């Protein structure tokens, strides 16, 4: 009896296990009954087939995100197209740093003022304006000037003050404001350059997309791959252009606000512009007496030249002498004498 019970329990366990195995191996839709797809390789092939799109002629193209959409560099094998994708990738890398740079400038200004970092730009500018007015009431004037730069020198911001008033109290305000202003000037230059590069890439994109079927006519798979990356490039460029315009607007707004808030000079610094590499301490006070100019020992005063003697007017020319009288004509020749011995 005991052995029979043991044998029956074994059969029941085998039957239950078999049913569980059959449930786990259900045949795929469309496959023959009783021949489920259970091999790992076959299952992986099914997953890949689901993630691919049939584009005709037995060609399958991966339908996942493209390298361009993931912010990666894509190489097509064609020099012209690769140059476009390389410049696109470099622009993506440059634009990825601009939001953090703008945030760092805002935090630096807030830390220099000793206020909260979460304050909007308008409130930060108003804090600067209030402190500038307080210093101006004590006779400490200033003015923030932004130079356009040139071929050899980049744009820069200089906060001009009087050297005799630039003490520790002034430096607590002027140094963070001048530092943040230069960061904003540099960021504005970068955003201008990125905006111009994005416009050039958008103009080139249309031509590359129109000629892709001719360039990659021998490789239909590569053609569809390039086409999908170009389509994503169009969306990426539109997104970057929108972000660049927004960040440029915010950067310029904060910089212009600081320029207006720090002008307490009343035009005192407008008479002479400082050199691009001159420190702010070199700006003299308008009330200070100018130092006498140094005279070089080798320099001598030029001798005073004597005034030139006045010249008398020239005498008129003497009158012309009359022409001499013509000589008298010579006397007439005497008549010839008659020949001797002539008879009529």
Legacy VTK file of the C-alpha trace (Angstrom):
# vtk DataFile Version 3.0
C-alpha trace
ASCII
DATASET POLYDATA
POINTS 344 float
0.000 0.000 0.000
2.824 2.308 0.843
4.607 1.623 -2.458
1.413 2.214 -4.412
0.890 5.598 -2.783
4.479 6.552 -3.557
4.075 5.549 -7.215
0.852 7.545 -7.529
2.444 10.649 -6.006
5.307 10.428 -8.462
2.899 10.220 -11.407
0.947 13.240 -10.152
4.123 15.277 -9.705
5.281 14.321 -13.206
1.897 15.250 -14.700
1.751 18.638 -12.973
5.305 19.431 -14.053
4.514 18.428 -17.607
1.485 20.732 -17.707
3.578 23.642 -16.415
6.216 22.960 -19.071
3.590 22.877 -21.825
2.125 26.176 -20.605
5.564 27.840 -20.695
6.147 26.590 -24.246
3.031 27.921 -25.926
3.416 28.058 -29.735
3.914 31.496 -31.261
1.156 32.934 -33.379
1.501 31.633 -36.918
3.826 28.766 -35.966
2.762 25.102 -36.426
0.998 23.511 -33.507
3.359 21.586 -31.295
6.534 23.332 -32.627
7.088 26.313 -30.286
10.005 28.697 -30.811
12.075 27.997 -27.702
15.693 28.305 -28.824
17.532 31.390 -27.544
18.792 32.291 -30.984
15.328 32.060 -32.497
13.823 34.173 -29.715
16.509 36.837 -30.195
15.824 36.845 -33.920
12.157 37.464 -33.191
12.960 40.448 -30.967
15.209 41.963 -33.611
12.542 41.460 -36.256
9.990 43.266 -34.109
12.403 46.205 -33.620
13.082 46.553 -37.345
11.085 48.022 -40.176
10.771 46.348 -43.543
11.472 48.984 -46.185
11.144 46.738 -49.189
13.452 44.498 -51.228
14.229 42.414 -48.158
16.070 45.320 -46.468
15.651 45.778 -42.735
16.680 49.032 -41.036
17.043 49.422 -37.287
14.155 51.513 -36.019
15.857 52.526 -32.778
17.219 55.989 -31.945
19.870 57.263 -34.347
23.348 58.389 -33.228
22.387 61.988 -34.014
19.299 61.744 -31.810
21.490 60.413 -28.978
23.992 63.267 -29.296
26.679 61.091 -30.869
28.837 61.538 -33.939
27.569 59.662 -36.980
29.864 58.698 -39.877
28.295 57.854 -43.216
31.472 57.111 -45.132
31.019 60.073 -47.487
33.389 63.012 -46.821
30.804 65.710 -47.520
28.174 64.157 -45.281
30.708 63.280 -42.582
31.868 66.908 -42.426
28.273 68.001 -41.874
27.694 65.450 -39.110
31.011 66.387 -37.470
30.095 70.088 -37.300
26.660 69.138 -36.014
28.213 67.058 -33.230
30.620 69.857 -32.260
27.705 72.295 -32.081
25.790 69.867 -29.880
28.761 69.632 -27.512
29.147 73.421 -27.370
25.444 74.007 -26.755
25.386 71.413 -23.982
27.621 73.627 -21.820
25.787 76.942 -22.199
22.954 76.360 -19.690
25.446 75.437 -16.981
27.597 78.479 -17.733
24.632 80.833 -17.439
23.615 79.208 -14.171
27.173 79.506 -12.838
27.212 83.235 -13.645
23.940 83.773 -11.808
25.171 81.863 -8.766
28.421 83.828 -8.752
26.549 87.117 -8.742
24.212 85.955 -5.958
27.126 84.713 -3.853
28.983 87.997 -4.329
25.947 89.935 -3.188
25.285 87.549 -0.320
21.713 86.761 -1.416
19.863 83.593 -2.374
20.801 81.751 -5.563
17.193 81.161 -6.511
16.425 84.853 -6.999
15.425 85.913 -10.548
17.712 88.095 -12.613
15.603 91.212 -12.119
15.925 90.956 -8.338
19.700 90.397 -8.548
20.063 93.510 -10.718
17.986 95.535 -8.277
20.276 94.471 -5.407
23.253 95.739 -7.403
21.479 99.019 -8.197
20.690 99.655 -4.513
24.287 99.132 -3.399
25.644 101.288 -6.190
23.389 104.146 -5.092
24.503 103.776 -1.483
28.147 104.025 -2.541
27.400 106.974 -4.808
25.953 108.850 -1.835
29.414 108.545 -0.259
31.131 109.885 -3.377
32.149 106.471 -4.739
31.061 106.372 -8.343
31.505 103.627 -10.930
30.579 102.645 -14.465
30.587 99.253 -16.209
31.751 99.440 -19.820
31.713 96.570 -22.319
34.195 96.696 -25.187
33.382 95.084 -28.515
36.852 93.598 -28.872
38.841 93.266 -32.054
40.872 90.850 -34.097
43.461 90.239 -31.375
41.407 90.952 -28.243
38.090 89.354 -27.290
35.184 91.395 -25.932
35.573 92.307 -22.269
33.852 94.189 -19.448
35.689 96.774 -17.304
34.201 98.372 -14.197
35.712 101.865 -13.937
36.096 103.591 -10.587
38.252 106.248 -8.953
41.437 104.792 -7.482
41.183 106.756 -4.247
37.730 105.282 -3.501
38.392 101.683 -4.483
38.741 100.293 -0.970
37.622 96.995 0.488
34.000 98.091 0.643
34.037 98.905 -3.048
35.813 95.692 -3.968
33.155 93.544 -2.336
30.768 94.815 -4.995
32.939 95.646 -7.968
34.941 92.407 -8.141
32.012 89.942 -8.366
30.108 92.248 -10.719
33.092 92.633 -13.046
33.845 88.894 -12.980
30.260 87.877 -13.723
30.014 90.522 -16.456
33.032 89.061 -18.243
31.534 85.585 -17.997
28.322 86.893 -19.541
30.239 88.642 -22.336
32.072 85.414 -23.153
28.854 83.399 -23.070
27.097 85.913 -25.319
29.916 85.628 -27.859
29.652 81.822 -27.814
25.882 81.895 -28.279
26.244 84.294 -31.220
28.750 81.957 -32.854
26.581 78.889 -32.231
23.541 80.635 -33.649
25.395 81.492 -36.851
26.721 77.913 -37.123
23.227 76.469 -36.661
21.908 78.635 -39.486
24.691 77.441 -41.808
24.014 73.803 -40.945
20.301 74.203 -41.606
21.004 75.638 -45.049
23.366 72.761 -45.887
20.962 70.140 -44.586
18.367 70.667 -47.328
20.901 70.109 -50.087
22.357 66.996 -48.466
18.923 65.491 -48.001
17.933 66.130 -51.638
21.099 64.482 -52.998
21.248 61.514 -50.625
19.513 59.127 -53.036
22.109 59.888 -55.716
25.143 59.727 -53.412
24.135 56.412 -51.802
22.387 54.883 -54.815
24.495 51.695 -54.625
23.764 51.004 -50.956
20.064 51.174 -50.140
20.668 50.282 -46.498
23.152 53.133 -46.084
20.764 55.487 -47.862
17.969 54.834 -45.370
20.433 55.090 -42.488
21.719 58.465 -43.666
18.199 59.685 -44.346
17.051 58.895 -40.797
20.063 60.672 -39.288
19.417 63.713 -41.492
15.797 63.818 -40.352
16.919 63.729 -36.728
19.534 66.384 -37.505
16.767 68.703 -38.695
14.886 68.267 -35.419
18.066 68.667 -33.354
19.026 71.878 -35.174
15.565 73.367 -34.657
15.735 72.542 -30.958
19.238 73.990 -30.568
18.275 77.172 -32.410
15.351 77.705 -30.057
17.504 77.071 -26.973
20.263 79.360 -28.259
17.806 82.221 -28.787
16.357 81.804 -25.289
19.771 81.658 -23.616
21.063 84.602 -25.638
18.052 86.650 -24.583
18.606 85.791 -20.909
22.361 86.432 -21.083
21.998 89.775 -22.836
19.235 90.842 -20.486
21.301 90.187 -17.369
24.389 91.878 -18.827
22.464 94.973 -19.936
20.850 95.149 -16.519
24.249 95.194 -14.816
25.527 97.899 -17.199
22.590 100.150 -16.327
22.599 99.375 -12.594
26.297 100.197 -12.110
26.320 103.573 -13.883
26.575 106.184 -11.124
29.272 108.283 -12.784
27.018 110.924 -14.266
29.205 110.990 -17.364
32.465 111.470 -15.435
34.121 108.536 -17.208
32.824 109.329 -20.685
35.548 111.868 -21.544
38.299 109.328 -21.990
37.873 105.659 -22.618
40.321 103.324 -20.847
42.650 101.071 -22.753
41.483 97.501 -23.124
44.300 96.184 -20.900
44.367 99.079 -18.418
43.267 98.227 -14.848
40.331 100.085 -13.365
42.542 101.643 -10.677
44.249 103.829 -13.276
41.144 105.971 -13.749
41.902 109.271 -12.011
39.441 111.427 -10.150
38.169 114.468 -12.070
39.014 116.695 -9.057
42.643 115.609 -8.923
45.220 117.990 -10.432
46.942 116.588 -13.485
50.630 115.872 -13.055
52.960 118.206 -14.982
54.334 116.630 -18.121
57.872 115.353 -17.863
60.429 116.963 -20.150
63.059 114.797 -21.703
66.624 116.090 -21.031
67.554 115.620 -24.656
64.635 117.669 -25.860
65.381 121.323 -26.560
63.138 124.110 -27.493
63.415 124.942 -31.159
65.020 128.335 -31.862
62.591 131.047 -32.720
62.781 131.752 -36.378
63.249 135.396 -37.473
60.443 136.886 -39.463
61.247 137.068 -43.110
62.004 140.547 -44.490
59.263 142.064 -46.497
60.052 142.114 -50.182
59.685 145.344 -52.200
57.550 145.258 -55.319
59.515 144.760 -58.485
60.287 147.915 -60.582
58.472 148.189 -63.872
60.551 147.279 -66.932
62.180 150.229 -68.848
60.386 151.447 -71.968
61.463 149.844 -75.183
63.941 151.864 -77.327
62.676 153.038 -80.762
63.846 151.058 -83.725
66.837 152.624 -85.594
66.197 154.582 -88.778
66.741 152.608 -91.959
70.036 153.368 -93.819
69.779 155.557 -96.980
69.692 153.655 -100.246
72.996 153.363 -102.110
73.563 155.845 -104.969
72.570 154.812 -108.483
75.212 153.482 -110.778
76.505 155.966 -113.391
75.251 155.470 -116.935
77.595 153.573 -119.232
79.892 155.696 -121.475
79.485 155.666 -125.241
81.871 153.420 -127.104
84.702 155.172 -128.812
84.584 155.307 -132.643
80.856 154.830 -133.079
79.180 156.747 -135.714
75.450 157.012 -136.241
LINES 1 345
344 0 1 2 3 4 5 6 7 8 9 10 11 12 13 14 15 16 17 18 19 20 21 22 23 24 25 26 27 28 29 30 31 32 33 34 35 36 37 38 39 40 41 42 43 44 45 46 47 48 49 50 51 52 53 54 55 56 57 58 59 60 61 62 63 64 65 66 67 68 69 70 71 72 73 74 75 76 77 78 79 80 81 82 83 84 85 86 87 88 89 90 91 92 93 94 95 96 97 98 99 100 101 102 103 104 105 106 107 108 109 110 111 112 113 114 115 116 117 118 119 120 121 122 123 124 125 126 127 128 129 130 131 132 133 134 135 136 137 138 139 140 141 142 143 144 145 146 147 148 149 150 151 152 153 154 155 156 157 158 159 160 161 162 163 164 165 166 167 168 169 170 171 172 173 174 175 176 177 178 179 180 181 182 183 184 185 186 187 188 189 190 191 192 193 194 195 196 197 198 199 200 201 202 203 204 205 206 207 208 209 210 211 212 213 214 215 216 217 218 219 220 221 222 223 224 225 226 227 228 229 230 231 232 233 234 235 236 237 238 239 240 241 242 243 244 245 246 247 248 249 250 251 252 253 254 255 256 257 258 259 260 261 262 263 264 265 266 267 268 269 270 271 272 273 274 275 276 277 278 279 280 281 282 283 284 285 286 287 288 289 290 291 292 293 294 295 296 297 298 299 300 301 302 303 304 305 306 307 308 309 310 311 312 313 314 315 316 317 318 319 320 321 322 323 324 325 326 327 328 329 330 331 332 333 334 335 336 337 338 339 340 341 342 343
